[in-house]
Every structure is written in C-alpha cells, then in structure tokens.
Amino acid sequence: MTGSKQTQLGTTGSASQPWWRGAVIYQVYPRSYLDTNGDGVGDLPGITEKLGYIASLGVCGLWISPFFTSPMKDFGYDVSDYCDVDPIFGTLDDFDHLIEVAHGEGLRVIIDQVMSHTSDEHAWFRESRGNRENKKADWYVWQNARPDGSPPNNWQAVFGGPAWTWDARRQQYYMHNFLPSQPQLNLHNREVQDALLAASRFWLDRGVDGFRLDAINFSMFDPEFTDNPAREIGNRTITRPHDLQHHVHNQSHPDIPKFLERVRGLTDGYGAVFTVAEVAGPDPLPEMKAFTMGDARLSSAYSFDFLYASTLTPRRVRRAQSNWMGGFETGWPSWAFSNHDAPRCVSRWYDGRDRNRFARLTNALLLCLRGNPILYQGEELGLPQAEIAYEALQDPEAIANWPLTLGRDGARTPMPWVKGQAAAGFTTGSPWLPNGQGHAEAAVDQQSEDAGSVLNFTREILRLRKDSAALMVGDIEFFDAQEPLLAFRRMGRDENVLCLFNLGAVPIARPDFLPSGVTAWAESGWAENASDSVPEYSVWIGRI
C-alpha cells in the first residue's frame, strides 16, 4: 500500500520543500460528517463519499479525528484497540477504500495518534491491572496510596477530580490525566514506546500520510511524583480543580522530545510524513519549539493561541506569528481557529448581524498566516457555535460542569449538506447531536450556488494560497498600523503579497503603505468607501 501511495502522490512536494510545509489541512470529525447507514453517527464511508467535496475546497489533505475501536466515553480518544476501526465507523476495508479514493483525489490523509493514554478496556490495561507481576504491570502509571489512604499526590485531572483512581485488583491507584476510564500510559517504559510505534507503523503501511499527536505533552510525567504548585486564580470562577495548579510535574517532561525522535525515525522511513503535535497549556511555546526544532523531531505543532481566545486582535495575531519568524530549522507552526474541542471562532469573536462577513475575514486570515492552517469542518461555511440543551448533551465535561462550562458539543454538531432534507442531509436517522441553529440555511447546497458565499470565498482564498509561494512558505513582516487594522506582507523569492484585515466594527483610514491603483487578488467588504478608508470587517489581499 505504501508503494501505491508514493506512486500516486509522490513523497515530497519539491526538491527543496516537503509536501506538507504550508499545506492547508481540513479537519473531519467523523461522528458528525456524514452518516451512510442511518444510525445517526457519521462513518468512514460518509467521509469517502464527500472526498470530492473536500478536494474541491483546494486543501492539501484531511485530518480525521479518532475512528479506532473505543467504548466512546470520550468519543474515540479512549482507544481500546489502536489497530482497528470501531464498528460504528465501519471496517478496515472501509478505511483502505478511503485512502485509495483520497489519494486518487490528490488528498493526503492524516489521522490521530493518542499516545498518552488508552481506554480502561484496552487489553494492555486489563493485563496491567490484573496484578503487580504480569508482563504489562509497568505499562501504566501505578502508585501506592499514602498512609492515610489518599492518592499519591495532588495531581488533578483535566475533566475534574483527582488524577488518581483506586483499583482493588492491584491495591494501588492508577493515574489518568483525563477521565478515569483513560488510564495514563507509562511512556518512560521502552516497551510501551515500542508498542505505540508499532501501532503507528500499522497505519503507515496502510498508506496514511501523517499523524496528529493528541495531547502529546501529557505523555510523560515526573517519576518522583512531586506535588504540583498552586496557581493564583484571582476572582475567576473555577469549574474544575485542574485549573488551581501549575502542571509542571504531571506533564511536559523533558524526555518527551527523545521519544518524538523515535517517532520521526519511524516516519522518515515512509517519505515525507506530516507529524503535528497538539500542545495545551498556559505556556506552550517552549515545548512547541522543543518538539519541532531541527530535522529529527516533528514537522509542526499547534497550541491554543486562538482556540480559546475570547477576542481576535492584531496584537494577538502578531504575537503568535512573531514566535515563528525564523528559518525552517527553528520550527514550523500550525494554526487553528476552531476545532472539535473549542467553540467555533465566529461565535467567540463576533456578535454582530453580518456573521458571514466576519467568517470571510477569519477564514482569509487563517489562510494567510505563515504555517499550516487547519480548517475545521463547517468553518468553510461560517457555521456558528450551536447551543445544546442539557438533555441533549453528550460531552462528559459539559455534563459534569453544567452550566458553567460551555462544553464541546456545540462545535461537534452534524455537518449541514442539504437544506431541504431531514437533519440537513447528514443522516436519514436521528442524529447523535441535534443540528445547530441556522446551520441548515448555511448548508453546502445553498452556498455552492451563491458566488458571494463564505464557502466560495474560502475556496477562492485557498486557490490563491496554493498558487502563491509567498503565502505557502514565504516570510512574514508586519506593518505598524492603527488598531484594529492588521497588516502584514508575505514575501517569497519573486513575490510580495500584502494582506489587510480590519478586525473592527468601524472603518479605518486607508494606510499609506497600500499603493493606489493596485488591484486586489481577493477582497471582502472592500467596495464600501474603500477609496479613503478600510471598511469594517473587510479583507484585502494583493500583490504589491
């Protein structure tokens, strides 16, 4: 399978650049993309059916969130078999067919690898918890209770409560950074690393082109089990004790990059494989740099610079980009404004009446940044965050902290395909989550026929980016401009592209650095009083 993949797509983008550098990746959340069997849950054949649509956007590839065998307590991020497809999504044959069709469409396929934890139903954990002497006894993180019976230390789980659960079989606590049903793997154990790499090899042999490494900075911990220090919270409302600590001992161990070198050693044997790390935390930059610097670790990394940001400002964009303005050897970033874990950006950043205008701006901005943009399904339609009633919630974090935590379900609602069909064409059954409010009106069939739609504008920007070396891999230089005007130049060998974004609700005086008489490659909202000002929430992109 690897050979056919290389024949169809090649292993590198050019003599000097791998295919993935600057590539736009489209994220698919399989539960919510398209259901082909009427059970209300999206599946792999549904993704395959829509690969032509994905290719028509102009993206380079797609990242598919987990579809592995799982009890679905965290919807696939609790893996019980790394090398099989959960029946709710289909079969391995369905996956192989997806790969074949995707490559035929010129699309690369990236999948998740969850390397910090498994499900408690994984065979490894079942063996590990049996007793303290079995062959996998040290594959997970086990510790004795304190003399008073309390957990080994003060570490707290992301989803609430202590990061420790008592297990009567071993008469010990096991560690979990997330749900109690997601026990922590012990990546300090070389055998565990070998098993995870073997699972990755299984998918590489089936033709995948890359991996997103989920929560990889949670994959190793302080073997001394030192208590985490307290964190000052001021007057903030706290919904989970996890936020009361600095997580310096239960994550971000300095040996993680050494393991990532083993990952890179594996992937290099398969050509130009794209590897991107998810790095969460209040100060992710040092880890992102450590995970990506040089040519022996990962291709890229992304953090939550934008994903949980409550506002979009020129200062935020400039600060995030300025951390990655060096040469390729200093590391390469990826960027996401929305995903399956974070509220959709148009709802976080805009509360006006013309949401489509703002969506055109955010999509254009994402696609003009230096790095790898990750476009979340529905973002190309400008979908807002859905409001989910308590009785319809599926997200365990949202249910536990209702109503103080917004939760993730509102970003995971079904993709709207056809306005006039039940569930907007997502399923013939009852969808696992309700359709978002107003999403049917923004369905693909409606926007495809509208030349000025968010969908078609996003396609236009994607075409521009793909045809521009400056936008794909060029340097970036910011102009000093009056906020909320964001202005920067992307520079290639023979090309300079000026990008202007008015992030505010009022017009701004036309900047001196915009030459008169220059025709835009693409613009949105620019025709209104553009001779002497930059209209509110407008976009201008052009060669200068």
Secondary structure as a PSIPRED ss2 file (coil, helix, strand):
# PSIPRED VFORMAT (PSIPRED V4.0)

   1 M C   1.000  0.000  0.000
   2 T H   0.000  1.000  0.000
   3 G H   0.000  1.000  0.000
   4 S H   0.000  1.000  0.000
   5 K H   0.000  1.000  0.000
   6 Q H   0.000  1.000  0.000
   7 T H   0.000  1.000  0.000
   8 Q H   0.000  1.000  0.000
   9 L H   0.000  1.000  0.000
  10 G C   1.000  0.000  0.000
  11 T C   1.000  0.000  0.000
  12 T C   1.000  0.000  0.000
  13 G C   1.000  0.000  0.000
  14 S C   1.000  0.000  0.000
  15 A C   1.000  0.000  0.000
  16 S C   1.000  0.000  0.000
  17 Q C   1.000  0.000  0.000
  18 P C   1.000  0.000  0.000
  19 W C   1.000  0.000  0.000
  20 W C   1.000  0.000  0.000
  21 R C   1.000  0.000  0.000
  22 G C   1.000  0.000  0.000
  23 A C   1.000  0.000  0.000
  24 V C   1.000  0.000  0.000
  25 I E   0.000  0.000  1.000
  26 Y E   0.000  0.000  1.000
  27 Q E   0.000  0.000  1.000
  28 V E   0.000  0.000  1.000
  29 Y C   1.000  0.000  0.000
  30 P H   0.000  1.000  0.000
  31 R H   0.000  1.000  0.000
  32 S H   0.000  1.000  0.000
  33 Y C   1.000  0.000  0.000
  34 L C   1.000  0.000  0.000
  35 D C   1.000  0.000  0.000
  36 T C   1.000  0.000  0.000
  37 N C   1.000  0.000  0.000
  38 G C   1.000  0.000  0.000
  39 D C   1.000  0.000  0.000
  40 G C   1.000  0.000  0.000
  41 V C   1.000  0.000  0.000
  42 G C   1.000  0.000  0.000
  43 D C   1.000  0.000  0.000
  44 L H   0.000  1.000  0.000
  45 P H   0.000  1.000  0.000
  46 G H   0.000  1.000  0.000
  47 I H   0.000  1.000  0.000
  48 T H   0.000  1.000  0.000
  49 E H   0.000  1.000  0.000
  50 K C   1.000  0.000  0.000
  51 L H   0.000  1.000  0.000
  52 G H   0.000  1.000  0.000
  53 Y H   0.000  1.000  0.000
  54 I H   0.000  1.000  0.000
  55 A H   0.000  1.000  0.000
  56 S H   0.000  1.000  0.000
  57 L H   0.000  1.000  0.000
  58 G C   1.000  0.000  0.000
  59 V C   1.000  0.000  0.000
  60 C C   1.000  0.000  0.000
  61 G E   0.000  0.000  1.000
  62 L E   0.000  0.000  1.000
  63 W E   0.000  0.000  1.000
  64 I E   0.000  0.000  1.000
  65 S C   1.000  0.000  0.000
  66 P C   1.000  0.000  0.000
  67 F C   1.000  0.000  0.000
  68 F E   0.000  0.000  1.000
  69 T E   0.000  0.000  1.000
  70 S C   1.000  0.000  0.000
  71 P C   1.000  0.000  0.000
  72 M C   1.000  0.000  0.000
  73 K C   1.000  0.000  0.000
  74 D C   1.000  0.000  0.000
  75 F C   1.000  0.000  0.000
  76 G C   1.000  0.000  0.000
  77 Y C   1.000  0.000  0.000
  78 D C   1.000  0.000  0.000
  79 V C   1.000  0.000  0.000
  80 S C   1.000  0.000  0.000
  81 D E   0.000  0.000  1.000
  82 Y E   0.000  0.000  1.000
  83 C E   0.000  0.000  1.000
  84 D E   0.000  0.000  1.000
  85 V E   0.000  0.000  1.000
  86 D C   1.000  0.000  0.000
  87 P C   1.000  0.000  0.000
  88 I C   1.000  0.000  0.000
  89 F C   1.000  0.000  0.000
  90 G C   1.000  0.000  0.000
  91 T C   1.000  0.000  0.000
  92 L H   0.000  1.000  0.000
  93 D H   0.000  1.000  0.000
  94 D H   0.000  1.000  0.000
  95 F H   0.000  1.000  0.000
  96 D H   0.000  1.000  0.000
  97 H H   0.000  1.000  0.000
  98 L H   0.000  1.000  0.000
  99 I H   0.000  1.000  0.000
 100 E H   0.000  1.000  0.000
 101 V H   0.000  1.000  0.000
 102 A H   0.000  1.000  0.000
 103 H H   0.000  1.000  0.000
 104 G H   0.000  1.000  0.000
 105 E C   1.000  0.000  0.000
 106 G C   1.000  0.000  0.000
 107 L C   1.000  0.000  0.000
 108 R E   0.000  0.000  1.000
 109 V E   0.000  0.000  1.000
 110 I E   0.000  0.000  1.000
 111 I E   0.000  0.000  1.000
 112 D E   0.000  0.000  1.000
 113 Q E   0.000  0.000  1.000
 114 V E   0.000  0.000  1.000
 115 M C   1.000  0.000  0.000
 116 S C   1.000  0.000  0.000
 117 H E   0.000  0.000  1.000
 118 T C   1.000  0.000  0.000
 119 S C   1.000  0.000  0.000
 120 D C   1.000  0.000  0.000
 121 E C   1.000  0.000  0.000
 122 H C   1.000  0.000  0.000
 123 A H   0.000  1.000  0.000
 124 W H   0.000  1.000  0.000
 125 F H   0.000  1.000  0.000
 126 R H   0.000  1.000  0.000
 127 E H   0.000  1.000  0.000
 128 S H   0.000  1.000  0.000
 129 R C   1.000  0.000  0.000
 130 G C   1.000  0.000  0.000
 131 N C   1.000  0.000  0.000
 132 R C   1.000  0.000  0.000
 133 E C   1.000  0.000  0.000
 134 N C   1.000  0.000  0.000
 135 K C   1.000  0.000  0.000
 136 K C   1.000  0.000  0.000
 137 A C   1.000  0.000  0.000
 138 D C   1.000  0.000  0.000
 139 W C   1.000  0.000  0.000
 140 Y E   0.000  0.000  1.000
 141 V C   1.000  0.000  0.000
 142 W E   0.000  0.000  1.000
 143 Q E   0.000  0.000  1.000
 144 N C   1.000  0.000  0.000
 145 A C   1.000  0.000  0.000
 146 R C   1.000  0.000  0.000
 147 P C   1.000  0.000  0.000
 148 D C   1.000  0.000  0.000
 149 G C   1.000  0.000  0.000
 150 S C   1.000  0.000  0.000
 151 P C   1.000  0.000  0.000
 152 P C   1.000  0.000  0.000
 153 N C   1.000  0.000  0.000
 154 N C   1.000  0.000  0.000
 155 W C   1.000  0.000  0.000
 156 Q E   0.000  0.000  1.000
 157 A C   1.000  0.000  0.000
 158 V C   1.000  0.000  0.000
 159 F C   1.000  0.000  0.000
 160 G C   1.000  0.000  0.000
 161 G C   1.000  0.000  0.000
 162 P E   0.000  0.000  1.000
 163 A C   1.000  0.000  0.000
 164 W E   0.000  0.000  1.000
 165 T E   0.000  0.000  1.000
 166 W E   0.000  0.000  1.000
 167 D E   0.000  0.000  1.000
 168 A C   1.000  0.000  0.000
 169 R C   1.000  0.000  0.000
 170 R C   1.000  0.000  0.000
 171 Q C   1.000  0.000  0.000
 172 Q E   0.000  0.000  1.000
 173 Y E   0.000  0.000  1.000
 174 Y E   0.000  0.000  1.000
 175 M E   0.000  0.000  1.000
 176 H C   1.000  0.000  0.000
 177 N C   1.000  0.000  0.000
 178 F C   1.000  0.000  0.000
 179 L C   1.000  0.000  0.000
 180 P C   1.000  0.000  0.000
 181 S C   1.000  0.000  0.000
 182 Q C   1.000  0.000  0.000
 183 P C   1.000  0.000  0.000
 184 Q E   0.000  0.000  1.000
 185 L E   0.000  0.000  1.000
 186 N C   1.000  0.000  0.000
 187 L C   1.000  0.000  0.000
 188 H C   1.000  0.000  0.000
 189 N C   1.000  0.000  0.000
 190 R H   0.000  1.000  0.000
 191 E H   0.000  1.000  0.000
 192 V H   0.000  1.000  0.000
 193 Q H   0.000  1.000  0.000
 194 D H   0.000  1.000  0.000
 195 A H   0.000  1.000  0.000
 196 L H   0.000  1.000  0.000
 197 L H   0.000  1.000  0.000
 198 A H   0.000  1.000  0.000
 199 A H   0.000  1.000  0.000
 200 S H   0.000  1.000  0.000
 201 R H   0.000  1.000  0.000
 202 F H   0.000  1.000  0.000
 203 W H   0.000  1.000  0.000
 204 L H   0.000  1.000  0.000
 205 D H   0.000  1.000  0.000
 206 R C   1.000  0.000  0.000
 207 G C   1.000  0.000  0.000
 208 V C   1.000  0.000  0.000
 209 D C   1.000  0.000  0.000
 210 G E   0.000  0.000  1.000
 211 F E   0.000  0.000  1.000
 212 R E   0.000  0.000  1.000
 213 L E   0.000  0.000  1.000
 214 D E   0.000  0.000  1.000
 215 A C   1.000  0.000  0.000
 216 I H   0.000  1.000  0.000
 217 N H   0.000  1.000  0.000
 218 F H   0.000  1.000  0.000
 219 S C   1.000  0.000  0.000
 220 M C   1.000  0.000  0.000
 221 F C   1.000  0.000  0.000
 222 D C   1.000  0.000  0.000
 223 P C   1.000  0.000  0.000
 224 E C   1.000  0.000  0.000
 225 F C   1.000  0.000  0.000
 226 T C   1.000  0.000  0.000
 227 D C   1.000  0.000  0.000
 228 N C   1.000  0.000  0.000
 229 P C   1.000  0.000  0.000
 230 A E   0.000  0.000  1.000
 231 R C   1.000  0.000  0.000
 232 E C   1.000  0.000  0.000
 233 I C   1.000  0.000  0.000
 234 G C   1.000  0.000  0.000
 235 N C   1.000  0.000  0.000
 236 R C   1.000  0.000  0.000
 237 T C   1.000  0.000  0.000
 238 I C   1.000  0.000  0.000
 239 T C   1.000  0.000  0.000
 240 R C   1.000  0.000  0.000
 241 P H   0.000  1.000  0.000
 242 H H   0.000  1.000  0.000
 243 D H   0.000  1.000  0.000
 244 L H   0.000  1.000  0.000
 245 Q E   0.000  0.000  1.000
 246 H C   1.000  0.000  0.000
 247 H C   1.000  0.000  0.000
 248 V C   1.000  0.000  0.000
 249 H C   1.000  0.000  0.000
 250 N C   1.000  0.000  0.000
 251 Q C   1.000  0.000  0.000
 252 S C   1.000  0.000  0.000
 253 H C   1.000  0.000  0.000
 254 P C   1.000  0.000  0.000
 255 D C   1.000  0.000  0.000
 256 I H   0.000  1.000  0.000
 257 P H   0.000  1.000  0.000
 258 K H   0.000  1.000  0.000
 259 F H   0.000  1.000  0.000
 260 L H   0.000  1.000  0.000
 261 E H   0.000  1.000  0.000
 262 R H   0.000  1.000  0.000
 263 V H   0.000  1.000  0.000
 264 R H   0.000  1.000  0.000
 265 G H   0.000  1.000  0.000
 266 L H   0.000  1.000  0.000
 267 T H   0.000  1.000  0.000
 268 D H   0.000  1.000  0.000
 269 G H   0.000  1.000  0.000
 270 Y H   0.000  1.000  0.000
 271 G C   1.000  0.000  0.000
 272 A C   1.000  0.000  0.000
 273 V C   1.000  0.000  0.000
 274 F E   0.000  0.000  1.000
 275 T E   0.000  0.000  1.000
 276 V E   0.000  0.000  1.000
 277 A E   0.000  0.000  1.000
 278 E E   0.000  0.000  1.000
 279 V C   1.000  0.000  0.000
 280 A C   1.000  0.000  0.000
 281 G C   1.000  0.000  0.000
 282 P C   1.000  0.000  0.000
 283 D C   1.000  0.000  0.000
 284 P C   1.000  0.000  0.000
 285 L H   0.000  1.000  0.000
 286 P H   0.000  1.000  0.000
 287 E H   0.000  1.000  0.000
 288 M H   0.000  1.000  0.000
 289 K H   0.000  1.000  0.000
 290 A H   0.000  1.000  0.000
 291 F H   0.000  1.000  0.000
 292 T H   0.000  1.000  0.000
 293 M C   1.000  0.000  0.000
 294 G C   1.000  0.000  0.000
 295 D C   1.000  0.000  0.000
 296 A C   1.000  0.000  0.000
 297 R C   1.000  0.000  0.000
 298 L C   1.000  0.000  0.000
 299 S C   1.000  0.000  0.000
 300 S E   0.000  0.000  1.000
 301 A E   0.000  0.000  1.000
 302 Y E   0.000  0.000  1.000
 303 S C   1.000  0.000  0.000
 304 F C   1.000  0.000  0.000
 305 D C   1.000  0.000  0.000
 306 F C   1.000  0.000  0.000
 307 L C   1.000  0.000  0.000
 308 Y C   1.000  0.000  0.000
 309 A C   1.000  0.000  0.000
 310 S C   1.000  0.000  0.000
 311 T C   1.000  0.000  0.000
 312 L C   1.000  0.000  0.000
 313 T C   1.000  0.000  0.000
 314 P H   0.000  1.000  0.000
 315 R H   0.000  1.000  0.000
 316 R H   0.000  1.000  0.000
 317 V H   0.000  1.000  0.000
 318 R H   0.000  1.000  0.000
 319 R H   0.000  1.000  0.000
 320 A H   0.000  1.000  0.000
 321 Q H   0.000  1.000  0.000
 322 S H   0.000  1.000  0.000
 323 N C   1.000  0.000  0.000
 324 W C   1.000  0.000  0.000
 325 M C   1.000  0.000  0.000
 326 G C   1.000  0.000  0.000
 327 G C   1.000  0.000  0.000
 328 F H   0.000  1.000  0.000
 329 E H   0.000  1.000  0.000
 330 T H   0.000  1.000  0.000
 331 G C   1.000  0.000  0.000
 332 W C   1.000  0.000  0.000
 333 P E   0.000  0.000  1.000
 334 S E   0.000  0.000  1.000
 335 W E   0.000  0.000  1.000
 336 A E   0.000  0.000  1.000
 337 F C   1.000  0.000  0.000
 338 S C   1.000  0.000  0.000
 339 N E   0.000  0.000  1.000
 340 H C   1.000  0.000  0.000
 341 D C   1.000  0.000  0.000
 342 A E   0.000  0.000  1.000
 343 P C   1.000  0.000  0.000
 344 R C   1.000  0.000  0.000
 345 C H   0.000  1.000  0.000
 346 V H   0.000  1.000  0.000
 347 S H   0.000  1.000  0.000
 348 R H   0.000  1.000  0.000
 349 W H   0.000  1.000  0.000
 350 Y C   1.000  0.000  0.000
 351 D C   1.000  0.000  0.000
 352 G C   1.000  0.000  0.000
 353 R C   1.000  0.000  0.000
 354 D C   1.000  0.000  0.000
 355 R H   0.000  1.000  0.000
 356 N H   0.000  1.000  0.000
 357 R H   0.000  1.000  0.000
 358 F H   0.000  1.000  0.000
 359 A H   0.000  1.000  0.000
 360 R H   0.000  1.000  0.000
 361 L H   0.000  1.000  0.000
 362 T H   0.000  1.000  0.000
 363 N H   0.000  1.000  0.000
 364 A H   0.000  1.000  0.000
 365 L H   0.000  1.000  0.000
 366 L H   0.000  1.000  0.000
 367 L H   0.000  1.000  0.000
 368 C H   0.000  1.000  0.000
 369 L C   1.000  0.000  0.000
 370 R C   1.000  0.000  0.000
 371 G C   1.000  0.000  0.000
 372 N E   0.000  0.000  1.000
 373 P E   0.000  0.000  1.000
 374 I E   0.000  0.000  1.000
 375 L E   0.000  0.000  1.000
 376 Y E   0.000  0.000  1.000
 377 Q C   1.000  0.000  0.000
 378 G C   1.000  0.000  0.000
 379 E H   0.000  1.000  0.000
 380 E H   0.000  1.000  0.000
 381 L H   0.000  1.000  0.000
 382 G C   1.000  0.000  0.000
 383 L C   1.000  0.000  0.000
 384 P C   1.000  0.000  0.000
 385 Q C   1.000  0.000  0.000
 386 A C   1.000  0.000  0.000
 387 E C   1.000  0.000  0.000
 388 I C   1.000  0.000  0.000
 389 A C   1.000  0.000  0.000
 390 Y H   0.000  1.000  0.000
 391 E H   0.000  1.000  0.000
 392 A H   0.000  1.000  0.000
 393 L C   1.000  0.000  0.000
 394 Q C   1.000  0.000  0.000
 395 D C   1.000  0.000  0.000
 396 P H   0.000  1.000  0.000
 397 E H   0.000  1.000  0.000
 398 A H   0.000  1.000  0.000
 399 I H   0.000  1.000  0.000
 400 A H   0.000  1.000  0.000
 401 N H   0.000  1.000  0.000
 402 W C   1.000  0.000  0.000
 403 P C   1.000  0.000  0.000
 404 L C   1.000  0.000  0.000
 405 T C   1.000  0.000  0.000
 406 L C   1.000  0.000  0.000
 407 G C   1.000  0.000  0.000
 408 R C   1.000  0.000  0.000
 409 D H   0.000  1.000  0.000
 410 G H   0.000  1.000  0.000
 411 A H   0.000  1.000  0.000
 412 R C   1.000  0.000  0.000
 413 T C   1.000  0.000  0.000
 414 P C   1.000  0.000  0.000
 415 M C   1.000  0.000  0.000
 416 P C   1.000  0.000  0.000
 417 W C   1.000  0.000  0.000
 418 V C   1.000  0.000  0.000
 419 K C   1.000  0.000  0.000
 420 G C   1.000  0.000  0.000
 421 Q C   1.000  0.000  0.000
 422 A H   0.000  1.000  0.000
 423 A H   0.000  1.000  0.000
 424 A H   0.000  1.000  0.000
 425 G H   0.000  1.000  0.000
 426 F C   1.000  0.000  0.000
 427 T C   1.000  0.000  0.000
 428 T C   1.000  0.000  0.000
 429 G C   1.000  0.000  0.000
 430 S C   1.000  0.000  0.000
 431 P C   1.000  0.000  0.000
 432 W C   1.000  0.000  0.000
 433 L C   1.000  0.000  0.000
 434 P C   1.000  0.000  0.000
 435 N C   1.000  0.000  0.000
 436 G C   1.000  0.000  0.000
 437 Q C   1.000  0.000  0.000
 438 G C   1.000  0.000  0.000
 439 H C   1.000  0.000  0.000
 440 A H   0.000  1.000  0.000
 441 E H   0.000  1.000  0.000
 442 A H   0.000  1.000  0.000
 443 A C   1.000  0.000  0.000
 444 V H   0.000  1.000  0.000
 445 D H   0.000  1.000  0.000
 446 Q H   0.000  1.000  0.000
 447 Q H   0.000  1.000  0.000
 448 S H   0.000  1.000  0.000
 449 E C   1.000  0.000  0.000
 450 D C   1.000  0.000  0.000
 451 A C   1.000  0.000  0.000
 452 G C   1.000  0.000  0.000
 453 S C   1.000  0.000  0.000
 454 V H   0.000  1.000  0.000
 455 L H   0.000  1.000  0.000
 456 N H   0.000  1.000  0.000
 457 F H   0.000  1.000  0.000
 458 T H   0.000  1.000  0.000
 459 R H   0.000  1.000  0.000
 460 E H   0.000  1.000  0.000
 461 I H   0.000  1.000  0.000
 462 L H   0.000  1.000  0.000
 463 R H   0.000  1.000  0.000
 464 L H   0.000  1.000  0.000
 465 R H   0.000  1.000  0.000
 466 K H   0.000  1.000  0.000
 467 D C   1.000  0.000  0.000
 468 S C   1.000  0.000  0.000
 469 A H   0.000  1.000  0.000
 470 A H   0.000  1.000  0.000
 471 L H   0.000  1.000  0.000
 472 M H   0.000  1.000  0.000
 473 V H   0.000  1.000  0.000
 474 G C   1.000  0.000  0.000
 475 D E   0.000  0.000  1.000
 476 I E   0.000  0.000  1.000
 477 E E   0.000  0.000  1.000
 478 F E   0.000  0.000  1.000
 479 F C   1.000  0.000  0.000
 480 D C   1.000  0.000  0.000
 481 A C   1.000  0.000  0.000
 482 Q C   1.000  0.000  0.000
 483 E C   1.000  0.000  0.000
 484 P C   1.000  0.000  0.000
 485 L E   0.000  0.000  1.000
 486 L E   0.000  0.000  1.000
 487 A E   0.000  0.000  1.000
 488 F E   0.000  0.000  1.000
 489 R E   0.000  0.000  1.000
 490 R E   0.000  0.000  1.000
 491 M E   0.000  0.000  1.000
 492 G E   0.000  0.000  1.000
 493 R C   1.000  0.000  0.000
 494 D C   1.000  0.000  0.000
 495 E E   0.000  0.000  1.000
 496 N E   0.000  0.000  1.000
 497 V E   0.000  0.000  1.000
 498 L E   0.000  0.000  1.000
 499 C E   0.000  0.000  1.000
 500 L E   0.000  0.000  1.000
 501 F E   0.000  0.000  1.000
 502 N E   0.000  0.000  1.000
 503 L C   1.000  0.000  0.000
 504 G C   1.000  0.000  0.000
 505 A C   1.000  0.000  0.000
 506 V C   1.000  0.000  0.000
 507 P C   1.000  0.000  0.000
 508 I E   0.000  0.000  1.000
 509 A E   0.000  0.000  1.000
 510 R C   1.000  0.000  0.000
 511 P C   1.000  0.000  0.000
 512 D C   1.000  0.000  0.000
 513 F C   1.000  0.000  0.000
 514 L C   1.000  0.000  0.000
 515 P C   1.000  0.000  0.000
 516 S C   1.000  0.000  0.000
 517 G C   1.000  0.000  0.000
 518 V C   1.000  0.000  0.000
 519 T C   1.000  0.000  0.000
 520 A C   1.000  0.000  0.000
 521 W C   1.000  0.000  0.000
 522 A E   0.000  0.000  1.000
 523 E E   0.000  0.000  1.000
 524 S E   0.000  0.000  1.000
 525 G C   1.000  0.000  0.000
 526 W C   1.000  0.000  0.000
 527 A C   1.000  0.000  0.000
 528 E C   1.000  0.000  0.000
 529 N C   1.000  0.000  0.000
 530 A C   1.000  0.000  0.000
 531 S C   1.000  0.000  0.000
 532 D C   1.000  0.000  0.000
 533 S E   0.000  0.000  1.000
 534 V E   0.000  0.000  1.000
 535 P C   1.000  0.000  0.000
 536 E C   1.000  0.000  0.000
 537 Y C   1.000  0.000  0.000
 538 S C   1.000  0.000  0.000
 539 V E   0.000  0.000  1.000
 540 W E   0.000  0.000  1.000
 541 I E   0.000  0.000  1.000
 542 G E   0.000  0.000  1.000
 543 R E   0.000  0.000  1.000
 544 I C   1.000  0.000  0.000
